[in-house]
Amino acid sequence: MNFREQKPPKKHGPVISVEETWSTLSQNIKEILNHNAANLSFEENHRYAYHLVLYKNGDILYRGMKKIVAENLDRLAKEKIISAFPTTGSGDPMQRSQENELLLKALKSVWDDHTSNMAKLGQILKYMDRIYTKQSEVPETWEAGLQLFLKHIICPPIKDHLLTAILNQIQYEREGYTINRSAVKGCVEVLLSLDSDDNALTVYQKDLEPVLLRESEAFYKRYGDTLLEMCDTSEYLSKVEGIPIFPKVASRFESEESRTHLYLSRKTAEPLTRILQDNLLAIHLDAVITMPNSGLDALIDLDKFEDLAQLYHLFGMVPNGIPCLKKTLKASITRRGRDINQASLGDASGDGVESKDADMESRKIKDKGKGRAIAASQTLTTALKWVQDVLNLKDKIDSVWIKSFDSNPKVEATMNEAFETFINSNDKCSEFISLFIDDHLKRGLKGKTDEEVDVVLDKTITVFRYLTEKDVFERYYKNHLAKRLIQAKSVSDDAERGMLAKLKIECGYQFTQKLEGMFHDIKISADTMKSYKEHLAKSIPSLSIDLSVIVMTSTFWPSHSSSPCNLPQQLLDSIKPFEEFYLSQHSGRRLTWQLSLGNVDVRVAFKSKQHDLNVTTFAAVILLLFEDLKDDDFLTYEDIQQATSIDHADLQRQLQSLACAKYKVLRKHPPGRDVQSSDAFSFNSAFTAPLQKLKISTVSSKVESGEELKETRDRIDEERRHQTEACIVRIMKDRKHMSHNDLVNEVTRLLASRFQPNPLIIKKRIEGLIERDYLERAEDRKSYNYLVSLTRTGLIVCLD
């Protein structure tokens, strides 16, 4: 039997020694970290690492690599970074900045060295990263290198010095010093590249950004307080060219934006901007906009539109900015408007002062009759000045709104509210506006082009829009228009109709219906007079007096008290043929002569020469009483009153215009400014004047006195009661049933275009309609029903 010799089984294992392989590879890794890899073979080192991983010794390789890298980092930290720590406590910001810069550069140098080394190691340890790290669930070479850098470099005390250096550099730059931004940027990029221990945030987000924001808030809080105490707007303008109000603040926004763009994280820009807004704007809004001699008021006064635009831009950055601007602008407009009102009220209420001044002036010129005319002229001047001041203020604020506030509609609403408030706080605003229009349509538009006329009328309509009591304006405007039409004082019919068209657009047809009727009457009267003159030429010999008549429809024109007057026979002979002619043409009509509105041209012979006088009808009747008297004959006040039957008030006013005004065609005995019932009058045959034609009239278009104003308000209140009742009936006729609150709201809405009705007045009008059986209360006692009855004796006209 033959036996073969059996060989021992083959053992599986590395063909090379693990200890020798790791010893050689570890030495090569150290050479790479020391930048001595020029003579090393990449393939050889890669093979060493491959064999270690292949033969299940990856743990030795991985742990050994980390240990060598950590030792290298510790060495670099000690040699390059810790040695660069600032060592002096110098107070010189420039020296401290340079020390910080050295530290930042040192850290960036270590980072660059480390990342370069880890990139090289990653190349020769690729097989380990592909096999071992996946199986063992450990970070790859690059990630392990970052973690080692975070653990051995970004740790106390290096971390504390690093953050302090970065923050100090930012602080120095904010204080105006120049720093090396690239050094700060390099370190910030390092912190952005490293994840914190929990991997949720970067080191920058966890450690640097919160501290940066806290210190920024503290800095800008101090900065804002200092800026507010030491600077005003004018100083800002002189120090920073091109940056209007709050120039330093504006530059701060720009510098922080630049800082985050160049060397901080872009995500830091938003919280930094909020810090700037909160500490430089939000808490100082009121203080900045109300700075004495340099705040909003001063900027508006000086027309600094660029400064105001910057103010608007900055305030728009914070939530409460625009509301604060609106509040301050409203207060500014209201204050300016209050001053305008106070000036006008002072002039209007200073009757005693004006009378005293007028008396002094009268004594100087020995013409006491001038005093009252001067006072009336002053009151008219006050009204015109008030409207012009309001228009000037409106133009100024509109310019600011357009040029500086970007035509913001919310700001415009605030402006309108402020104008409406102060304009309507003047009880005479409606009368003043009507007088302003009256003055311009009588004499203020002469020599102006159609475009200029439209500009004036448009501006007036702008103020008219703010009136809450447009019915009051309508009454005054109707009175003034009537005088212009009757006395033919309008300088332009086109301007009159243009103004009427604008009012119609603003308030509707009903508002101008009667005004248009007045124009229609003037046109019809002209045609009537033409027909009457043709009739006279055919049927009646020429009359001694040339008569011109305006026939006014009573429902269109303002109501006038028909003062009695005994006309002399010459005038009666002139008007009787016209009455017969007109009534023959229009059956069923009745003519009532309004003598107080007429005027007469009278040729009067004085000793020196004859003069053609234009006087009122009443004045002509008075002058005719002296026609057959001698120069030395007198007529007492009682004689004149009995002969003419003119009311005492009108008679005194006419005698003042004839005997106490500029042209004294009568003499008053005794001389004086006021007419008394004990006075006597004689013809002033020695009267002389340089002009052939003279106009003697009472002062017109003046502001109403207290009693006249009260009378006007009473008539307006009466009209409002009728209008309110008509509106209630119209609504209830359509709805049949409404609750009290709904009815009040609807009445208020419909009447708002004419006036603001008081809910208590509406309630009283409802109760009055219930008493007259137009309405009844419903069973719930909170609503009303409309009643239809054929037994009513009253009549309410419902105007659409």
Secondary structure, 3 states (H helix, E strand, C coil): CCCCCCCCCCCCCCCCCHHHHHHHHHHHHHHHHCCCCCCCCHHHHHHHHHHHHHCCCHHHHHHHHHHHHHHHHHHHHHHHHHHHCCCCCCCCHHHHHHHHHHHHHHHHHHHHHHHHHHHHHHHHCHHHHHCHHHHHCCCCHHHHHHHHHHHHCCCCCHHHHHHHHHHHHHHHHHCCCCCCHHHHHHHHHHHHHCECCCCCCEHHHHHHHHHHHHHHHHHHHHHHHHHHHHCCHHHHHHHCCCCCCCHHHHHHHHHHHHHHHHCCCHHHHHHHHHHHHHHHHHHHHHHHHCCCCCCHHHHHHCCCHHHHHHHHHHHCCCCCHHHHHHHHHHHHHHHHHHHHHHHHHHHHHCHHHHHHHHHHHHHHHCCCCHHHHHHHHHHHHHHHHHHHHHHHHHHHHHHHHHHCCCCCHHHHHHHHHHHHHHHHCCCCHHHHHHHHHHHHHHHHCCCCCHHHHHHHHHHHHHHHHCCCCHHHHHHHHHHHHHHHHHHCCCCCHHHHHHHHHHHHHHHCHHHHHHHHHHHHHHHHHHHHHHHHHHHHHHHCCCCCCCCCCCCCCCCCCCCCCCCCCCCCHHHHHHHHHHHHHHHHHCCCCCCCCCHHHCEEEEEEECCCCEEEEEEEHHHHHHHHCCCCCCCCCCEEHHHHHHHHCCCHHHHHHHHHHHHCCCCCCEEEECCCCCCCCCCEEEECCCCCCCCCEEECCCCCCCCCCHHHHHHHHHHHHHHHHHHHHHHHHHHHHHHCEEEHHHHHHHHHHHHCCCCCCCHHHHHHHHHHHHHCCCEEECCCCCEEEECCCCCCCCCCCCCC
